[in-house]
Amino acid sequence: MKTLDLTFKTSLNKVHHVKLHYANDNLTPEVVSKAMADLAATKLFTKGNENLVAEPLAAKYVETVETPIIKAPKA
């Protein structure tokens, strides 16, 4: 499964990630950049006095591969 991992700088200069599990995996850098800028402009994600998505930094797809070690028995 691919996850879109958006990285932002918070208003306190920390790093915060927003992970989207069901995002389109063919997005262009321009589309993602605009979406991140739009998300930052909303100022919806806050914790106390800290804006968690103050400034877009980076975006990447993260692909998770599961390798079973022990399979659950069939019921």
N, CA, C and O atoms as a GROMACS GRO file, in nm:
protein
  300
    1MET      N    1   0.084  -0.117   0.000
    1MET     CA    2   0.000   0.000   0.000
    1MET      C    3   0.089   0.124   0.000
    1MET      O    4   0.190   0.128   0.071
    2LYS      N    5   0.053   0.225  -0.079
    2LYS     CA    6   0.126   0.350  -0.083
    2LYS      C    7   0.056   0.453   0.004
    2LYS      O    8  -0.066   0.462   0.006
    3THR      N    9   0.136   0.530   0.077
    3THR     CA   10   0.087   0.638   0.160
    3THR      C   11   0.154   0.767   0.113
    3THR      O   12   0.274   0.768   0.087
    4LEU      N   13   0.076   0.874   0.104
    4LEU     CA   14   0.133   1.004   0.070
    4LEU      C   15   0.171   1.072   0.202
    4LEU      O   16   0.084   1.099   0.285
    5ASP      N   17   0.299   1.099   0.220
    5ASP     CA   18   0.352   1.158   0.343
    5ASP      C   19   0.387   1.304   0.314
    5ASP      O   20   0.482   1.332   0.242
    6LEU      N   21   0.310   1.396   0.373
    6LEU     CA   22   0.333   1.539   0.355
    6LEU      C   23   0.407   1.591   0.478
    6LEU      O   24   0.364   1.567   0.591
    7THR      N   25   0.517   1.662   0.456
    7THR     CA   26   0.598   1.713   0.565
    7THR      C   27   0.585   1.865   0.571
    7THR      O   28   0.602   1.935   0.471
    8PHE      N   29   0.554   1.914   0.690
    8PHE     CA   30   0.537   2.057   0.714
    8PHE      C   31   0.627   2.103   0.827
    8PHE      O   32   0.665   2.024   0.914
    9LYS      N   33   0.660   2.232   0.826
    9LYS     CA   34   0.725   2.295   0.940
    9LYS      C   35   0.615   2.359   1.022
    9LYS      O   36   0.526   2.423   0.967
   10THR      N   37   0.619   2.341   1.154
   10THR     CA   38   0.518   2.402   1.241
   10THR      C   39   0.558   2.546   1.270
   10THR      O   40   0.667   2.590   1.236
   11SER      N   41   0.467   2.618   1.333
   11SER     CA   42   0.495   2.757   1.368
   11SER      C   43   0.605   2.768   1.475
   11SER      O   44   0.660   2.876   1.496
   12LEU      N   45   0.638   2.657   1.542
   12LEU     CA   46   0.747   2.655   1.640
   12LEU      C   47   0.873   2.590   1.583
   12LEU      O   48   0.960   2.546   1.658
   13ASN      N   49   0.881   2.584   1.449
   13ASN     CA   50   0.997   2.529   1.376
   13ASN      C   51   1.024   2.382   1.404
   13ASN      O   52   1.140   2.339   1.401
   14LYS      N   53   0.921   2.306   1.431
   14LYS     CA   54   0.932   2.161   1.443
   14LYS      C   55   0.886   2.101   1.310
   14LYS      O   56   0.835   2.172   1.224
   15VAL      N   57   0.902   1.970   1.295
   15VAL     CA   58   0.857   1.901   1.174
   15VAL      C   59   0.732   1.820   1.209
   15VAL      O   60   0.728   1.751   1.310
   16HIS      N   61   0.631   1.830   1.123
   16HIS     CA   62   0.505   1.757   1.142
   16HIS      C   63   0.469   1.687   1.012
   16HIS      O   64   0.482   1.745   0.904
   17HIS      N   65   0.422   1.562   1.021
   17HIS     CA   66   0.384   1.485   0.904
   17HIS      C   67   0.232   1.466   0.900
   17HIS      O   68   0.168   1.443   1.003
   18VAL      N   69   0.176   1.476   0.781
   18VAL     CA   70   0.037   1.441   0.756
   18VAL      C   71   0.041   1.326   0.657
   18VAL      O   72   0.094   1.340   0.547
   19LYS      N   73  -0.014   1.211   0.697
   19LYS     CA   74  -0.008   1.092   0.613
   19LYS      C   75  -0.147   1.058   0.560
   19LYS      O   76  -0.242   1.042   0.637
   20LEU      N   77  -0.157   1.047   0.427
   20LEU     CA   78  -0.283   1.016   0.361
   20LEU      C   79  -0.273   0.876   0.302
   20LEU      O   80  -0.190   0.850   0.214
   21HIS      N   81  -0.357   0.784   0.352
   21HIS     CA   82  -0.346   0.644   0.314
   21HIS      C   83  -0.413   0.608   0.182
   21HIS      O   84  -0.374   0.509   0.120
   22TYR      N   85  -0.510   0.684   0.137
   22TYR     CA   86  -0.582   0.649   0.015
   22TYR      C   87  -0.569   0.758  -0.090
   22TYR      O   88  -0.665   0.788  -0.161
   23ALA      N   89  -0.452   0.816  -0.102
   23ALA     CA   90  -0.428   0.922  -0.199
   23ALA      C   91  -0.396   0.863  -0.336
   23ALA      O   92  -0.345   0.751  -0.347
   24ASN      N   93  -0.428   0.938  -0.439
   24ASN     CA   94  -0.392   0.902  -0.576
   24ASN      C   95  -0.240   0.892  -0.582
   24ASN      O   96  -0.170   0.979  -0.532
   25ASP      N   97  -0.188   0.786  -0.644
   25ASP     CA   98  -0.042   0.770  -0.652
   25ASP      C   99   0.018   0.822  -0.781
   25ASP      O  100   0.132   0.788  -0.814
   26ASN      N  101  -0.056   0.903  -0.855
   26ASN     CA  102  -0.006   0.963  -0.979
   26ASN      C  103  -0.012   1.115  -0.974
   26ASN      O  104  -0.027   1.178  -1.079
   27LEU      N  105  -0.003   1.174  -0.859
   27LEU     CA  106  -0.012   1.319  -0.846
   27LEU      C  107   0.118   1.385  -0.892
   27LEU      O  108   0.227   1.333  -0.869
   28THR      N  109   0.105   1.500  -0.956
   28THR     CA  110   0.222   1.574  -1.001
   28THR      C  111   0.275   1.661  -0.887
   28THR      O  112   0.202   1.693  -0.794
   29PRO      N  113   0.402   1.698  -0.893
   29PRO     CA  114   0.457   1.787  -0.790
   29PRO      C  115   0.380   1.919  -0.779
   29PRO      O  116   0.364   1.974  -0.670
   30GLU      N  117   0.331   1.970  -0.891
   30GLU     CA  118   0.256   2.096  -0.889
   30GLU      C  119   0.124   2.081  -0.812
   30GLU      O  120   0.087   2.170  -0.735
   31VAL      N  121   0.054   1.970  -0.833
   31VAL     CA  122  -0.073   1.946  -0.765
   31VAL      C  123  -0.051   1.930  -0.616
   31VAL      O  124  -0.125   1.987  -0.536
   32VAL      N  125   0.050   1.853  -0.578
   32VAL     CA  126   0.077   1.830  -0.436
   32VAL      C  127   0.123   1.960  -0.370
   32VAL      O  128   0.081   1.990  -0.258
   33SER      N  129   0.207   2.036  -0.437
   33SER     CA  130   0.255   2.162  -0.382
   33SER      C  131   0.140   2.259  -0.357
   33SER      O  132   0.135   2.323  -0.251
   34LYS      N  133   0.049   2.270  -0.451
   34LYS     CA  134  -0.067   2.359  -0.435
   34LYS      C  135  -0.157   2.310  -0.322
   34LYS      O  136  -0.205   2.391  -0.243
   35ALA      N  137  -0.180   2.180  -0.315
   35ALA     CA  138  -0.264   2.125  -0.208
   35ALA      C  139  -0.202   2.150  -0.071
   35ALA      O  140  -0.273   2.182   0.024
   36MET      N  141  -0.071   2.136  -0.061
   36MET     CA  142  -0.004   2.161   0.066
   36MET      C  143  -0.012   2.308   0.105
   36MET      O  144  -0.033   2.341   0.221
   37ALA      N  145   0.004   2.397   0.007
   37ALA     CA  146  -0.007   2.541   0.033
   37ALA      C  147  -0.149   2.576   0.077
   37ALA      O  148  -0.168   2.656   0.169
   38ASP      N  149  -0.248   2.517   0.010
   38ASP     CA  150  -0.387   2.541   0.046
   38ASP      C  151  -0.416   2.491   0.188
   38ASP      O  152  -0.486   2.556   0.265
   39LEU      N  153  -0.362   2.375   0.221
   39LEU     CA  154  -0.382   2.317   0.355
   39LEU      C  155  -0.318   2.407   0.462
   39LEU      O  156  -0.377   2.430   0.567
   40ALA      N  157  -0.199   2.456   0.434
   40ALA     CA  158  -0.131   2.545   0.529
   40ALA      C  159  -0.209   2.675   0.548
   40ALA      O  160  -0.213   2.729   0.658
   41ALA      N  161  -0.269   2.725   0.441
   41ALA     CA  162  -0.344   2.852   0.447
   41ALA      C  163  -0.470   2.841   0.533
   41ALA      O  164  -0.517   2.942   0.584
   42THR      N  165  -0.525   2.720   0.549
   42THR     CA  166  -0.647   2.705   0.627
   42THR      C  167  -0.625   2.725   0.777
   42THR      O  168  -0.717   2.766   0.848
   43LYS      N  169  -0.505   2.697   0.825
   43LYS     CA  170  -0.471   2.707   0.968
   43LYS      C  171  -0.567   2.625   1.055
   43LYS      O  172  -0.601   2.666   1.166
   44LEU      N  173  -0.609   2.510   1.004
   44LEU     CA  174  -0.702   2.423   1.076
   44LEU      C  175  -0.634   2.330   1.176
   44LEU      O  176  -0.695   2.289   1.274
   45PHE      N  177  -0.508   2.297   1.152
   45PHE     CA  178  -0.438   2.200   1.234
   45PHE      C  179  -0.354   2.271   1.339
   45PHE      O  180  -0.241   2.314   1.311
   46THR      N  181  -0.408   2.284   1.459
   46THR     CA  182  -0.336   2.351   1.567
   46THR      C  183  -0.336   2.263   1.692
   46THR      O  184  -0.424   2.180   1.712
   47LYS      N  185  -0.236   2.286   1.774
   47LYS     CA  186  -0.227   2.219   1.902
   47LYS      C  187  -0.178   2.325   2.000
   47LYS      O  188  -0.061   2.365   1.997
   48GLY      N  189  -0.266   2.368   2.087
   48GLY     CA  190  -0.232   2.480   2.174
   48GLY      C  191  -0.218   2.605   2.089
   48GLY      O  192  -0.309   2.642   2.015
   49ASN      N  193  -0.102   2.670   2.099
   49ASN     CA  194  -0.074   2.789   2.018
   49ASN      C  195   0.010   2.757   1.894
   49ASN      O  196   0.055   2.848   1.825
   50GLU      N  197   0.031   2.629   1.866
   50GLU     CA  198   0.119   2.588   1.757
   50GLU      C  199   0.038   2.550   1.633
   50GLU      O  200  -0.052   2.466   1.641
   51ASN      N  201   0.070   2.612   1.520
   51ASN     CA  202   0.012   2.574   1.391
   51ASN      C  203   0.095   2.457   1.338
   51ASN      O  204   0.214   2.473   1.311
   52LEU      N  205   0.034   2.341   1.325
   52LEU     CA  206   0.108   2.219   1.289
   52LEU      C  207   0.148   2.213   1.142
   52LEU      O  208   0.242   2.141   1.107
   53VAL      N  209   0.078   2.285   1.055
   53VAL     CA  210   0.110   2.282   0.912
   53VAL      C  211   0.133   2.425   0.862
   53VAL      O  212   0.068   2.470   0.768
   54ALA      N  213   0.226   2.495   0.925
   54ALA     CA  214   0.251   2.635   0.893
   54ALA      C  215   0.319   2.653   0.757
   54ALA      O  216   0.286   2.746   0.683
   55GLU      N  217   0.415   2.565   0.723
   55GLU     CA  218   0.492   2.582   0.600
   55GLU      C  219   0.520   2.447   0.535
   55GLU      O  220   0.580   2.360   0.598
   56PRO      N  221   0.478   2.427   0.410
   56PRO     CA  222   0.508   2.302   0.340
   56PRO      C  223   0.659   2.284   0.321
   56PRO      O  224   0.729   2.378   0.284
   57LEU      N  225   0.707   2.163   0.346
   57LEU     CA  226   0.850   2.133   0.327
   57LEU      C  227   0.874   2.031   0.217
   57LEU      O  228   0.954   2.055   0.126
   58ALA      N  229   0.806   1.916   0.225
   58ALA     CA  230   0.835   1.807   0.132
   58ALA      C  231   0.714   1.713   0.124
   58ALA      O  232   0.624   1.717   0.208
   59ALA      N  233   0.716   1.628   0.023
   59ALA     CA  234   0.612   1.525   0.008
   59ALA      C  235   0.676   1.403  -0.057
   59ALA      O  236   0.765   1.415  -0.142
   60LYS      N  237   0.628   1.286  -0.016
   60LYS     CA  238   0.680   1.163  -0.075
   60LYS      C  239   0.576   1.053  -0.061
   60LYS      O  240   0.488   1.057   0.026
   61TYR      N  241   0.588   0.956  -0.149
   61TYR     CA  242   0.508   0.834  -0.136
   61TYR      C  243   0.590   0.734  -0.056
   61TYR      O  244   0.709   0.717  -0.080
   62VAL      N  245   0.525   0.667   0.037
   62VAL     CA  246   0.589   0.562   0.116
   62VAL      C  247   0.514   0.434   0.087
   62VAL      O  248   0.392   0.426   0.108
   63GLU      N  249   0.585   0.334   0.040
   63GLU     CA  250   0.523   0.207   0.008
   63GLU      C  251   0.555   0.105   0.117
   63GLU      O  252   0.672   0.082   0.150
   64THR      N  253   0.451   0.044   0.172
   64THR     CA  254   0.466  -0.054   0.277
   64THR      C  255   0.450  -0.194   0.219
   64THR      O  256   0.354  -0.223   0.148
   65VAL      N  257   0.546  -0.279   0.250
   65VAL     CA  258   0.541  -0.417   0.205
   65VAL      C  259   0.532  -0.506   0.328
   65VAL      O  260   0.617  -0.499   0.417
   66GLU      N  261   0.428  -0.588   0.334
   66GLU     CA  262   0.411  -0.679   0.446
   66GLU      C  263   0.468  -0.816   0.412
   66GLU      O  264   0.444  -0.869   0.303
   67THR      N  265   0.544  -0.872   0.505
   67THR     CA  266   0.599  -1.006   0.489
   67THR      C  267   0.552  -1.089   0.608
   67THR      O  268   0.605  -1.074   0.718
   68PRO      N  269   0.453  -1.177   0.587
   68PRO     CA  270   0.402  -1.257   0.700
   68PRO      C  271   0.509  -1.354   0.752
   68PRO      O  272   0.585  -1.413   0.676
   69ILE      N  273   0.512  -1.367   0.882
   69ILE     CA  274   0.604  -1.462   0.946
   69ILE      C  275   0.522  -1.586   0.988
   69ILE      O  276   0.561  -1.699   0.961
   70ILE      N  277   0.411  -1.562   1.055
   70ILE     CA  278   0.319  -1.668   1.096
   70ILE      C  279   0.181  -1.629   1.046
   70ILE      O  280   0.132  -1.520   1.076
   71LYS      N  281   0.119  -1.718   0.972
   71LYS     CA  282  -0.015  -1.689   0.921
   71LYS      C  283  -0.121  -1.736   1.019
   71LYS      O  284  -0.106  -1.841   1.082
   72ALA      N  285  -0.226  -1.658   1.032
   72ALA     CA  286  -0.336  -1.694   1.120
   72ALA      C  287  -0.410  -1.814   1.060
   72ALA      O  288  -0.427  -1.822   0.938
   73PRO      N  289  -0.452  -1.906   1.145
   73PRO     CA  290  -0.526  -2.023   1.094
   73PRO      C  291  -0.662  -1.980   1.037
   73PRO      O  292  -0.724  -1.884   1.084
   74LYS      N  293  -0.707  -2.053   0.936
   74LYS     CA  294  -0.838  -2.024   0.877
   74LYS      C  295  -0.947  -2.068   0.973
   74LYS      O  296  -0.940  -2.176   1.031
   75ALA      N  297  -1.047  -1.984   0.989
   75ALA     CA  298  -1.157  -2.015   1.083
   75ALA      C  299  -1.260  -2.103   1.019
   75ALA      O  300  -1.359  -2.139   1.082
   0.00000   0.00000   0.00000
